[in-house]
Amino acid sequence: MAKRLRTSTPRTKGPAPRTTAPPPLTTDLTHLDSTGKLRMVDVSSKPVTVREAIARGRITMSAGALTQVRSGATKKGDPLETARLAGIMAAKQTAALIPLCHPLPISHADVRVIPFRGGYDIEATVRTTASTGVEMEALTAVSVAALTIYDMVKAIDRRMVIGSVRLIRKSGGRSGTWTR
């Protein structure tokens, strides 16, 4: 019989943090058929509309790594411009990376790398006119851009952290606009 690990929450001083209930989740998994097998969703009956998605993520790094990146002193070249290009290219290749994603005609993809005190925020905007949305393309663009920065700066700082990759906004289609 396996032992159960005890976990505890560290106690902090002050009032308990305020939490809000998460939005209700749907139980309709569209990538499963009635028997539970994976399938690609048939979007042929969905209307073709302009669809856009915005995603964000973050990479944090040491002060020394930030100094080198911001001064242009990295040996592999400019990691920020390389990350922007990698993110745009990744958005266009999402269907090859994520099983069951539809290949989409991307009409616009942009990746911005925004400095903050401890690293960089990465924001991707992707647009198409199609029968399905570009949320996965925007999330993929952010993820690959962050991984590219990591790859190009890892010789300086292997303790970088990539995180907070999330959808910020999506618009178009039957469900309309959703904003975090």
N, C-alpha and C positions, 0 to 999 in steps of 0.2 A: 504494500500500500504506500503510495507516494505521500510525502509530508507536505502539508500546506505551509507556504511561506507567510509569515506575518508581515504585514506592511503597516506602516503608521504614517500619518500626515504630520509633518513638523508643525509645531505650534508657533504662531506668530503673535506679536503684540498688536494691539489695536483692534478695531472692529473687523468682523469677518467680511471678506470681499463680497460685493453684490454680484449676484448671478441672475441671468435671465434664462428662462426656459428656451431650449433650442426650438426652431420651427418644426412643425410636424413633418415626419418623413413619409414618403410614399412607399408602399409595399409592392408596387407594380414594377418589377424589374423587367425592362423591355428587351433585354438581351437574352432572356430565357424563354423557351417555348413552353407549351402547356405540360410537357413532361419533365421540364427542368434542364433541358439541353441548351447549350449555347447556340445562338443564332445571330446573324446580322439583322438589324431592324430594317424592315421594308419601309422606305420613306417615299416610295413612288407616288403615293396618293397625297402626300403633304404638299402644301402650296410652296412655290418658289418665292421667297421673300428676301429682302436685305437683312442680313444677320450680322451682329457684331458681338464680340466678347472682349472683355478686359480682364487680365489676370495680373497679380503681383506676387512677388517673392522678395527674399532678402538674403544677402550674404554678409556675414560679419567677419572681420579679420583683425589681426593685431595692429597696433599703432605703427610698428615698423613696416609692415606690409602696406598699410595705407599710404605711408610716406613715399614708399618706392613707387606704388601705382600712380599716385597723384603727381609725382615729380617726373613721371615718364622714364624711370630708371629700371624697369623690368627687362630682363635679358631676352625674353621671348617676343617682345613687341608690346603694342598697346592692348592690354587684356579687355578694356572696356569696349573699344570699337570692334574687336574680334568677337566679343560676346554678343554685341548687337547683331552682327552678321550671322553668327551661329544660331541665334534665336529666330531670326527671320527664316533662315534655311530650314530649321527644325519645324517651324509652323507648316511649311510646305510639304514636309515628309511625315507628318503625324500618322497618316493611315498606314505607313510602312512600319511604324514603331508600336502602335497601340492596336492590339487585335480587335476586330469588329468595328473599328472607326471607318467611316466612309471617306473615300478620297474626295476632296472638295476643291473647286476652283477658287483659290484664294485671290481676292481682288485687292486686298491691302493687308500688309503686316508691318508693324512698327514695334521696335523694342527700344525702350528708354532705360538708361542706367543713371540713377539719381543718387548722388553722394549724400550720406548722412554721417554723423559723428563716428560711428563704429563700423562703417562699411558702405554698402550700396543697396538701395532698393531697385528692383528690376520690375518694369511694367511693360506688358505686351498688349497691343491692340490688334485684333485680327478681324477682317471683314470679308464677307462673301455674299453672293446672291445665289441661294441654293435651297434645297428642301430640308436641310438639317443645319444645326448650329455649329459654331466654331469655338466652343468652350475648350475642347481638348487641345485645339491648335494653340490657343492663347496660353494655356497651362504648360504645354510642351515647350513653347518658345521661352517662357520664363525659366523653366527648369534647365533647359539646355544652355541658356545664356549664363545662368549661375554656375553650372558645371564647367563651362568654358573659362570663366574667371578663376574658378578653383584650379583647373588644370594649369593655367598660365601663371598662377601665383604660388602654387604648392611648394616650390623650392624655397620660398621665403617663409611661408606660414602653412604648415599642415594642419593647424588647429582651426582653420576657417570653418564656419558653420553656415550651411544653407538651410533655410527654413521659411515658414509662413507662406508657402506657395498656396494661393487661393484664388478663386474666381471672385472678381469684384463686381462685375456687371455683365449682363447679357441682354441682348434685345433682338427682336424679330421672332417670327414664327407664331404658332398658335398660342404659346404661353406668354407672349409679349415680353415686357421688360422686367427683369429681376435685378435688384441691387442689394449688395451686402449691407 
